[in-house]
């Protein structure tokens, strides 16, 4: 499970920050993590050595992690997504209620969540 989580995390980092990498770094990480190519296959595709591919991937992952540490875009995105889900759940609950006070309370809570975003 840990390996799958790492692959998903690297994929997300690449989605958010991939354009900040060099073309060679970006392609190396994409081919390795998203396309499941071996280092040898990537080396052939990019016309570089296997060692260069390995260094590209290591350097790119270090950069991607440092970008997230500094900017926290994924963390912020996840928090906003969670808040949106909570607000929508409250509004769905309100739409099914017949008690006007309950509806007002849920709409007010949803508004507070939306305003925090």
N, C-alpha and C positions, 0 to 999 in steps of 0.2 A: 504494500500500500504506500509506503514511504516513497518508493521510486516513482510511482504514478503521480503522487502529490508533487514531487519535484518537477516532473515533466509538465504538469499543468501550470505550476508556478512559473517555470521558465517560459512557457508559452505566453502566459499573461504578461510577464515582463517584456517579452519581445513585442507583443501587441502594443503596449503602452510606450515603450522607449526604443523600439527597434530602429526607428529612423535616425536615432542619435549615434548609432554604430556605424563603422565603416561598412562599405558594401561587402567586403570579404568576411568580416565578422558576422554581419547580419545573415548572409547566405549560409555560412558555416553552421550557425546555431539553428537556423530554420531547417536546413537539410538534416541535421543530426536529431533535433528534438521533435520537429513536426513531420518530417518525411521519413524518419527512421533509417537514414542512410548511414553506412559505415564510414569511418574516417577515410578509408581507402577510396570509397566511391566519391566522397566529397572532394578529396584531393584530386582525383581524375577530372571531376566536373570543373573545378576551379583552377586546374593546372598549377597546383602548388603541392608541396610535400605533405605527407601524413602528419609530420611533426608541426608544420605550419598550421594545419587544420586544428590540431589539438590545442596549440597555443592561441589561435583565434577564438576557439570556443571558450577556453579558460578566461582569456582576457575579456571577452564579450560578456560572459556571465558576471564577472567581477564588476564590470561597468554597469550592467543592468541593475544589479543589486545596489550599487552605490547611488544610482539615479533614484531608485525607489526609497532608499534610506534618506536621501536629501529632499525629495519632492513629495513623497507619500501619495502619489496619484492613485495607485491601486487601493490603498487603505481608504482614501477619501471616497473613491468610487463605490467601494463596498458599503461604506457607512450610508451614503446617499441612497443606494439601492435598498438597503435594509429599512431605512426610514420611509422610503416610498411604499414599500410593501406593507409596513405597519399602518401608514395613513390609508392606503387602499383597503386594508382589512377593516379598519374602523368605519370607513364610509360604507363598505358592504354590510357591516353589522347594522349601521344606522338605517340603511335602506330596507332592512328586513324588520325593523322595530315598528311598533305601533304607538309606543310611548314617546310623546313629543319631547319630554325632558331628556330621555335617553338619547334620542336623535340629536338634540342640541349638544349634549355632553360629548357624544362621539364625534360630531362635526367639529366642535371646538378643539378637541384633542388632535384631530387630524390636521386642522389649521395650524396648531402649535408645532406639530412635527414638520409640516411643509415650510413654515416660516424659519425653522432652525436650519433647514437645508440651505 
